[in-house]
Amino acid sequence: MKHYDCIAIGTGSAMSVVEALMNSDPEIKAAVVDKDEPGGICLTRACIPSKLLVYPAEMVRYIEEAAMQGIRVDITSVDFRFIMERMRSIISKTSKEIEQSLRSGPFDYYGEVAEFTGPYTMRVGKEEISADMILLCPGSRPAIPEIPGLEKSGYLTSDTLLGLKDLPKSLVILGGGYVAAEYGHFFSAMGSVVTILGRNPQFLPGEEPEVAAVALKEMSEYMDIITNHEVFEVSTEKEGGVLVRFRSRETGLEKEVTAEKLLVAAGRASNADILRTDRAGILTDSEGWLVVNDYLETSVKNIWGFGDATGRHLFKHVANYESRVVYANAVLKRPVTVDYHAVPHAVFAYPEIASVGVKESEAVSSFGEEEILVGFKLFAQTARGEAMGLRNCFVKVILEETTGKILGAHIIGPQASILIQEIINLMYTQDQTPAPIYQGMHIHPSLSEVVQRSFNNLMTHGDYQHMLSHQFPELFD
């Protein structure tokens, strides 16, 4: 049995810890294990390939809206196969470069499935290895719900759709979250007839209700979005498509839709079962995610879990942050607890969405209605937003009244993921207030002014709710 100082599972964010560890001590013996293509799920199956696809989709939408500015232009064709092959080429090239560096690195690389045989021992392929420290960053996989007929339907996931060569004429997406929104945007822009079937009453349930309402209204212009319905049966049609039967969770009324392809986008599942963490005595929760403490240590000393493996925040930037926490605790022995007070995310649909911190309802629960302030501004209420012909896009900010701390921010509109960074950075300062936004010059006219003006338009929780329902009913009609 080979013994190492450190075993790392996963070649994504875990590599940051391994590289830092070996830079600190070249004599360290480490093993890196990954059953999948090198580079981690973000590179090979999630963030990067999906953004390589949604960018051309965004270009299609911009061209379609050019007539609003008096520009007449027709899209003569969209080369789906070229777009897919370009994406695969970029991902493959990067992954192979990472594999070459792994195979020539100062550690042992195993491109095999790993599973625990005991607390600090693992079987990798046909070999047994052990280590004093183990880093578990194995990512996650698409969750597949138990629906009669689904397994035989030849469904797609966010993993397998990346291998498509031909554009499906029609597509049903099971799920109403981030993946459904982004791929609904992509496939509809490419020319597919898209239907989204969401189980939750709210489209994009992780977003603020008014953000979700605008997203539903805007995105319904190019695809059919059905919420609060549950799929209860899937069958394969004689001509090769799929028939999806679903019912209203409110009335029980049953409906059906037929499409060439079915995409399952019903969330993510843990990979802890593949690792057989139970054999090591590593605790998992009821859904199979690794249980870790505030230092990201599992129930077994010196075995650490981070990234998707914990099920907390399934974003690459969070995994990168957590890798720094693990390095501080596991290697430097300087106790650092995780801080999730300002975790940002973006939905690269059309319109784009970005969020950081808490939602308004969460702020009310924590501080009370009288202790929070809400700022709101429509993009159209700025010169640049008006010039762009933006309709319902807006910025919403949430502050604690007594301290002025920024608690959260939510943006829907062009470049939302860029605009929100100004707020994210302030949430990581010592006092976490918007003072620099008030004091700093914002270029006029620019979209960034909508962020500044949202902080200049603060109101109580009650006044904000009244304003939404009376001054902006068009957001929800």
C-alpha positions as CSV (number, residue, x, y, z in Angstrom):
1,M,0.0,0.0,0.0
2,K,1.3,3.4,-1.0
3,H,1.2,6.0,1.8
4,Y,1.0,9.7,1.1
5,D,1.0,12.9,3.2
6,C,-2.1,14.1,1.2
7,I,-4.7,12.6,-1.1
8,A,-6.9,15.0,-3.1
9,I,-10.1,13.8,-4.7
10,G,-10.9,16.0,-7.7
11,T,-8.8,18.2,-10.1
12,G,-10.8,21.4,-9.7
13,S,-10.5,23.6,-6.6
14,A,-8.7,20.9,-4.6
15,M,-5.6,21.5,-6.8
16,S,-5.2,24.9,-5.2
17,V,-4.6,23.3,-1.8
18,V,-2.3,20.6,-3.3
19,E,-0.2,23.1,-5.2
20,A,0.2,25.4,-2.2
21,L,1.0,22.5,0.0
22,M,3.8,21.2,-2.3
23,N,5.1,24.7,-2.8
24,S,5.6,25.0,0.9
25,D,7.4,21.7,1.2
26,P,8.7,20.0,-2.0
27,E,9.3,16.8,0.0
28,I,5.5,16.3,0.5
29,K,4.2,13.2,-1.1
30,A,0.7,13.7,-2.6
31,A,-1.7,11.8,-4.8
32,V,-4.4,13.4,-7.0
33,V,-7.4,11.3,-8.0
34,D,-10.1,12.1,-10.5
35,K,-12.4,9.7,-12.3
36,D,-13.5,12.3,-14.8
37,E,-11.8,14.6,-17.4
38,P,-9.1,16.7,-15.6
39,G,-10.0,20.2,-14.7
40,G,-13.1,19.8,-12.5
41,I,-16.8,19.9,-13.3
42,C,-16.8,23.7,-13.8
43,L,-14.5,23.4,-16.7
44,T,-15.6,20.1,-18.3
45,R,-19.4,20.0,-17.7
46,A,-20.8,23.1,-16.1
47,C,-19.8,26.8,-15.9
48,I,-17.4,27.1,-18.8
49,P,-19.1,25.0,-21.5
50,S,-22.5,26.5,-20.7
51,K,-21.2,30.0,-21.0
52,L,-19.5,29.2,-24.3
53,L,-23.0,28.3,-25.4
54,V,-25.1,31.1,-23.9
55,Y,-22.9,33.8,-25.4
56,P,-23.9,33.2,-29.0
57,A,-27.5,32.9,-27.7
58,E,-27.2,36.3,-26.2
59,M,-26.0,37.6,-29.6
60,V,-29.0,36.2,-31.2
61,R,-31.3,38.0,-28.8
62,Y,-29.5,41.3,-29.3
63,I,-29.9,41.0,-33.1
64,E,-33.6,40.2,-32.7
65,E,-34.1,43.3,-30.7
66,A,-32.2,45.6,-33.1
67,A,-35.4,46.7,-34.7
68,M,-36.3,48.5,-31.5
69,Q,-33.4,50.9,-32.3
70,G,-34.4,51.3,-35.9
71,I,-32.0,48.7,-37.3
72,R,-33.4,46.1,-39.6
73,V,-31.4,42.9,-39.8
74,D,-32.2,39.2,-40.4
75,I,-30.5,36.2,-39.0
76,T,-30.1,34.0,-42.0
77,S,-28.8,30.9,-40.1
78,V,-27.5,29.7,-36.8
79,D,-24.8,27.0,-37.1
80,F,-25.6,24.8,-34.1
81,R,-23.0,22.2,-34.9
82,F,-20.3,24.8,-35.2
83,I,-21.2,26.4,-31.9
84,M,-21.2,23.0,-30.2
85,E,-17.9,21.9,-31.8
86,R,-16.2,25.1,-30.9
87,M,-17.3,24.6,-27.3
88,R,-16.1,21.1,-27.2
89,S,-12.8,22.0,-28.8
90,I,-12.0,24.7,-26.3
91,I,-12.9,22.5,-23.3
92,S,-11.0,19.5,-24.6
93,K,-7.9,21.6,-25.3
94,T,-7.9,23.1,-21.8
95,S,-8.6,19.7,-20.1
96,K,-5.8,18.0,-22.0
97,E,-3.4,20.7,-21.0
98,I,-4.4,20.2,-17.4
99,E,-4.0,16.4,-17.8
100,Q,-0.4,16.9,-19.2
101,S,0.5,19.1,-16.2
102,L,-1.0,16.5,-13.8
103,R,0.9,13.7,-15.3
104,S,4.2,15.7,-15.2
105,G,3.5,17.2,-11.8
106,P,5.4,16.5,-8.5
107,F,2.7,14.1,-7.3
108,D,1.0,10.9,-8.4
109,Y,-2.0,11.3,-10.6
110,Y,-4.7,8.6,-10.8
111,G,-7.4,8.9,-13.4
112,E,-9.5,6.3,-11.7
113,V,-12.6,5.9,-9.5
114,A,-11.7,6.1,-5.8
115,E,-13.5,4.6,-2.9
116,F,-12.8,4.4,0.8
117,T,-11.9,1.1,2.4
118,G,-11.3,2.7,5.8
119,P,-10.9,6.0,7.5
120,Y,-7.7,7.0,5.8
121,T,-7.4,4.3,3.2
122,M,-8.7,4.2,-0.4
123,R,-8.9,1.8,-3.3
124,V,-8.0,3.6,-6.6
125,G,-8.5,1.3,-9.5
126,K,-6.6,-1.8,-8.4
127,E,-4.3,0.0,-6.0
128,E,-4.6,0.6,-2.2
129,I,-3.4,4.0,-1.0
130,S,-3.5,5.8,2.3
131,A,-2.8,9.3,3.6
132,D,-2.7,11.4,6.8
133,M,-4.8,14.1,5.2
134,I,-7.5,13.7,2.6
135,L,-9.2,16.5,0.6
136,L,-12.6,15.7,-0.7
137,C,-13.7,17.9,-3.6
138,P,-15.4,15.5,-5.9
139,G,-18.0,17.8,-7.3
140,S,-21.6,16.7,-7.9
141,R,-23.8,15.2,-10.6
142,P,-27.2,15.8,-12.1
143,A,-30.0,14.6,-9.8
144,I,-32.4,12.3,-11.6
145,P,-35.9,12.1,-10.1
146,E,-37.8,8.8,-10.0
147,I,-40.5,9.2,-12.6
148,P,-42.1,6.2,-14.4
149,G,-40.7,5.9,-17.9
150,L,-37.9,8.4,-17.5
151,E,-35.0,5.9,-17.6
152,K,-36.2,4.5,-20.9
153,S,-36.8,7.9,-22.5
154,G,-33.2,8.7,-23.5
155,Y,-33.3,11.9,-21.5
156,L,-30.5,14.5,-21.6
157,T,-28.7,16.1,-18.6
158,S,-26.4,19.1,-18.4
159,D,-23.6,16.6,-18.9
160,T,-24.8,14.7,-21.9
161,L,-26.3,17.6,-23.9
162,L,-22.7,18.8,-24.4
163,G,-22.3,16.0,-26.8
164,L,-25.2,17.0,-29.1
165,K,-24.4,17.4,-32.8
166,D,-27.8,18.3,-34.1
167,L,-30.3,20.8,-32.7
168,P,-33.5,19.2,-31.4
169,K,-36.5,20.8,-33.1
170,S,-38.3,20.8,-29.7
171,L,-37.1,20.4,-26.1
172,V,-38.9,19.9,-22.8
173,I,-36.9,20.9,-19.7
174,L,-37.8,19.3,-16.4
175,G,-36.9,21.8,-13.7
176,G,-37.3,25.6,-13.2
177,G,-34.0,26.6,-11.8
178,Y,-30.7,28.1,-13.1
179,V,-29.8,25.3,-15.4
180,A,-33.3,25.3,-17.0
181,A,-33.2,29.1,-17.5
182,E,-29.8,29.1,-19.1
183,Y,-30.3,26.1,-21.4
184,G,-33.9,27.2,-22.2
185,H,-32.3,30.5,-23.3
186,F,-29.7,28.7,-25.3
187,F,-31.8,26.2,-27.2
188,S,-34.6,28.6,-27.9
189,A,-32.1,31.1,-29.4
190,M,-30.7,28.3,-31.5
191,G,-34.2,27.6,-32.9
192,S,-35.7,24.9,-30.7
193,V,-39.3,25.1,-29.4
194,V,-38.7,25.0,-25.6
195,T,-41.0,24.2,-22.8
196,I,-39.9,24.5,-19.2
197,L,-41.8,22.5,-16.6
198,G,-41.1,23.7,-13.0
199,R,-42.3,22.0,-9.9
200,N,-42.0,25.1,-7.7
201,P,-44.8,27.7,-7.8
202,Q,-42.1,30.3,-8.6
203,F,-39.9,30.2,-11.7
204,L,-36.3,30.5,-10.5
205,P,-37.2,29.7,-6.8
206,G,-33.8,30.9,-5.5
207,E,-34.4,34.5,-6.6
208,E,-36.4,37.3,-5.2
209,P,-40.1,37.1,-6.2
210,E,-40.0,40.3,-8.2
211,V,-36.8,39.2,-10.0
212,A,-38.5,35.9,-10.8
213,A,-41.6,37.7,-12.0
214,V,-39.7,39.8,-14.5
215,A,-37.6,36.8,-15.6
216,L,-40.8,34.8,-16.2
217,K,-42.4,37.7,-18.1
218,E,-39.4,38.4,-20.3
219,M,-38.3,34.8,-21.0
220,S,-41.9,33.7,-21.8
221,E,-41.6,35.7,-24.9
222,Y,-39.3,33.1,-26.4
223,M,-40.3,29.9,-24.6
224,D,-43.2,28.3,-22.7
225,I,-42.7,28.3,-18.9
226,I,-45.1,26.3,-16.8
227,T,-44.7,26.5,-13.0
228,N,-46.3,24.6,-10.1
229,H,-46.7,21.4,-12.1
230,E,-45.2,18.0,-11.5
231,V,-44.2,15.4,-14.1
232,F,-45.7,12.0,-13.3
233,E,-44.9,10.0,-16.4
234,V,-42.6,10.0,-19.4
235,S,-43.0,7.7,-22.4
236,T,-41.2,7.3,-25.7
237,E,-43.2,8.1,-28.8
238,K,-43.3,5.7,-31.8
239,E,-41.7,8.4,-34.0
240,G,-38.8,8.8,-31.6
241,G,-39.8,11.8,-29.4
242,V,-40.9,11.8,-25.8
243,L,-44.3,12.4,-24.3
244,V,-44.3,14.1,-20.9
245,R,-47.3,14.0,-18.7
246,F,-47.6,16.4,-15.9
247,R,-50.3,17.7,-13.4
248,S,-51.0,20.9,-11.6
249,R,-49.9,20.8,-8.0
250,E,-52.7,23.1,-7.2
251,T,-55.7,21.7,-9.1
252,G,-54.5,18.2,-10.1
253,L,-55.4,18.9,-13.7
254,E,-53.4,16.7,-16.0
255,K,-51.7,17.9,-19.2
256,E,-49.1,16.5,-21.6
257,V,-46.5,17.8,-24.1
258,T,-44.5,16.1,-26.8
259,A,-40.9,17.0,-27.8
260,E,-38.0,15.6,-29.6
261,K,-35.8,15.7,-26.6
262,L,-36.2,15.9,-22.8
263,L,-33.6,17.6,-20.6
264,V,-33.6,16.8,-16.9
265,A,-32.5,19.9,-14.9
266,A,-33.8,19.0,-11.5
267,G,-30.9,19.9,-9.3
268,R,-27.6,18.3,-8.3
269,A,-26.8,15.1,-6.3
270,S,-23.9,14.2,-4.1
271,N,-20.9,12.1,-5.2
272,A,-20.2,10.9,-1.7
273,D,-21.9,7.5,-2.4
274,I,-19.4,6.9,-5.2
275,L,-16.6,7.5,-2.7
276,R,-18.2,5.1,-0.2
277,T,-17.6,7.6,2.6
278,D,-19.6,5.4,5.0
279,R,-16.7,3.0,5.1
280,A,-14.5,5.8,6.5
281,G,-17.1,6.8,9.1
282,I,-17.6,10.2,7.3
283,L,-21.1,11.5,8.1
284,T,-23.4,12.6,5.4
285,D,-26.8,14.4,5.7
286,S,-30.2,13.0,4.6
287,E,-29.5,13.9,1.0
288,G,-26.0,12.4,0.9
289,W,-24.0,15.7,1.1
290,L,-20.8,15.7,3.3
291,V,-21.4,17.0,6.8
292,V,-18.6,19.5,7.6
293,N,-18.0,21.9,10.5
294,D,-17.3,25.6,10.2
295,Y,-13.7,24.8,9.4
296,L,-14.8,22.5,6.6
297,E,-13.5,19.4,8.4
298,T,-15.7,16.3,8.1
299,S,-16.6,14.1,11.0
300,V,-13.2,12.3,10.7
301,K,-10.2,14.3,11.8
302,N,-8.0,15.7,9.0
303,I,-10.4,14.7,6.2
304,W,-11.8,17.9,4.6
305,G,-14.8,18.5,2.4
306,F,-15.5,21.5,0.2
307,G,-16.9,22.6,-3.1
308,D,-20.1,20.9,-4.3
309,A,-19.4,18.0,-2.0
310,T,-21.0,19.8,1.0
311,G,-24.2,20.8,-0.9
312,R,-24.0,24.3,0.6
313,H,-23.3,26.6,-2.3
314,L,-22.7,24.9,-5.6
315,F,-20.6,27.5,-7.3
316,K,-17.0,27.4,-8.5
317,H,-16.1,30.7,-6.9
318,V,-17.3,29.3,-3.5
319,A,-15.2,26.2,-4.0
320,N,-12.2,28.4,-4.7
321,Y,-12.9,30.4,-1.6
322,E,-13.3,27.3,0.5
323,S,-10.0,25.9,-0.8
324,R,-8.3,28.8,0.9
325,V,-10.1,28.1,4.1
326,V,-9.1,24.4,4.0
327,Y,-5.5,25.4,3.3
328,A,-5.4,27.7,6.3
329,N,-6.9,25.0,8.6
330,A,-5.4,21.8,7.3
331,V,-2.0,23.0,6.3
332,L,-1.1,26.3,8.1
333,K,-3.0,25.2,11.2
334,R,-4.4,28.7,11.5
335,P,-8.1,28.3,12.4
336,V,-10.4,30.1,9.9
337,T,-14.1,29.6,9.8
338,V,-16.1,29.9,6.6
339,D,-18.0,33.1,6.0
340,Y,-21.0,33.0,3.6
341,H,-22.5,36.4,4.3
342,A,-22.0,37.6,0.8
343,V,-22.1,34.6,-1.6
344,P,-22.8,35.9,-5.2
345,H,-24.2,34.1,-8.1
346,A,-25.5,34.8,-11.6
347,V,-28.0,33.3,-14.0
348,F,-26.7,33.9,-17.6
349,A,-30.2,33.8,-19.2
350,Y,-31.8,36.7,-21.1
351,P,-32.2,38.9,-19.2
352,E,-29.2,38.3,-17.0
353,I,-29.6,37.9,-13.3
354,A,-27.2,38.4,-10.4
355,S,-27.6,38.2,-6.7
356,V,-25.5,38.5,-3.5
357,G,-26.4,38.1,0.2
358,V,-29.9,37.7,1.6
359,K,-33.3,38.2,0.1
360,E,-35.7,40.7,1.6
361,S,-37.8,38.1,3.4
362,E,-34.6,36.7,5.0
363,A,-33.6,40.2,6.2
364,V,-37.1,40.8,7.7
365,S,-36.9,37.5,9.5
366,S,-33.4,38.3,10.9
367,F,-33.8,42.0,11.7
368,G,-37.6,42.8,11.6
369,E,-39.6,44.9,9.2
370,E,-38.6,48.2,10.9
371,E,-34.9,47.5,10.8
372,I,-34.3,47.2,7.1
373,L,-34.2,49.5,4.2
374,V,-34.8,48.6,0.5
375,G,-33.5,50.5,-2.4
376,F,-34.9,50.1,-5.9
377,K,-34.3,51.6,-9.4
378,L,-35.3,50.6,-12.8
379,F,-32.7,50.6,-15.5
380,A,-35.1,52.7,-17.6
381,Q,-34.8,55.5,-15.0
382,T,-31.2,56.2,-16.1
383,A,-30.1,57.8,-19.4
384,R,-28.2,54.7,-20.5
385,G,-31.1,52.4,-19.7
386,E,-33.5,54.6,-21.6
387,A,-31.2,54.7,-24.6
388,M,-31.1,50.9,-24.6
389,G,-34.9,50.6,-24.4
390,L,-34.8,48.5,-21.3
391,R,-38.2,47.8,-19.8
392,N,-38.6,45.9,-16.5
393,C,-34.9,45.5,-15.6
394,F,-34.0,46.8,-12.1
395,V,-31.6,46.9,-9.2
396,K,-32.7,46.1,-5.6
397,V,-30.6,46.6,-2.6
398,I,-31.2,45.7,1.1
399,L,-29.6,47.4,4.0
400,E,-29.7,47.2,7.8
401,E,-31.0,50.6,8.9
402,T,-29.1,51.1,12.2
403,T,-25.6,50.2,10.8
404,G,-26.1,50.9,7.1
405,K,-24.6,47.5,6.3
406,I,-25.4,46.1,2.9
407,L,-27.3,42.8,3.5
408,G,-28.1,41.9,-0.1
409,A,-28.5,43.0,-3.7
410,H,-30.4,41.6,-6.6
411,I,-30.2,42.7,-10.3
412,I,-32.0,41.7,-13.4
413,G,-30.8,43.3,-16.6
414,P,-27.9,43.6,-19.1
415,Q,-24.5,42.9,-17.5
416,A,-26.0,42.2,-14.1
417,S,-23.1,40.0,-13.2
418,I,-20.7,42.9,-13.8
419,L,-22.8,45.6,-12.2
420,I,-23.3,43.7,-8.9
421,Q,-19.5,43.3,-8.4
422,E,-19.4,46.9,-7.1
423,I,-21.7,45.9,-4.3
424,I,-20.1,42.5,-3.6
425,N,-16.7,44.2,-3.0
426,L,-18.3,46.6,-0.5
427,M,-19.8,43.7,1.4
428,Y,-16.3,42.5,2.1
429,T,-15.0,45.7,3.6
430,Q,-14.8,46.2,7.3
431,D,-18.0,48.3,7.7
432,Q,-19.8,46.8,4.7
433,T,-21.6,50.1,3.9
434,P,-22.3,51.8,0.6
435,A,-20.4,54.9,1.5
436,P,-17.9,54.6,-1.5
437,I,-20.9,54.3,-3.8
438,Y,-22.3,57.6,-2.5
439,Q,-18.9,59.3,-2.6
440,G,-17.5,57.9,-5.8
441,M,-18.1,59.3,-9.3
442,H,-20.1,57.1,-11.6
443,I,-19.6,57.7,-15.3
444,H,-22.6,59.5,-16.9
445,P,-24.4,58.1,-18.8
446,S,-23.6,54.5,-17.9
447,L,-25.4,51.5,-16.6
448,S,-23.5,51.7,-13.4
449,E,-25.6,54.7,-12.4
450,V,-28.6,52.4,-11.8
451,V,-26.6,50.8,-8.9
452,Q,-25.8,54.2,-7.4
453,R,-29.4,55.4,-7.8
454,S,-30.8,52.3,-6.1
455,F,-28.9,53.3,-3.0
456,N,-30.2,56.9,-3.3
457,N,-33.7,55.6,-3.3
458,L,-34.0,53.8,0.0
459,M,-37.4,53.1,1.7
460,T,-38.8,51.0,4.4
461,H,-39.9,47.4,3.8
462,G,-43.6,48.4,4.0
463,D,-43.1,51.4,1.6
464,Y,-41.2,49.2,-0.8
465,Q,-44.0,46.6,-1.0
466,H,-46.6,49.3,-1.4
467,M,-44.5,50.9,-4.2
468,L,-44.2,47.6,-6.1
469,S,-47.9,46.9,-6.1
470,H,-49.1,50.4,-6.9
471,Q,-46.4,52.1,-8.9
472,F,-45.0,49.2,-10.9
473,P,-48.0,46.8,-11.5
474,E,-46.6,46.1,-15.0
475,L,-43.8,44.0,-13.4
476,F,-46.4,41.4,-12.5
477,D,-49.3,41.7,-14.9
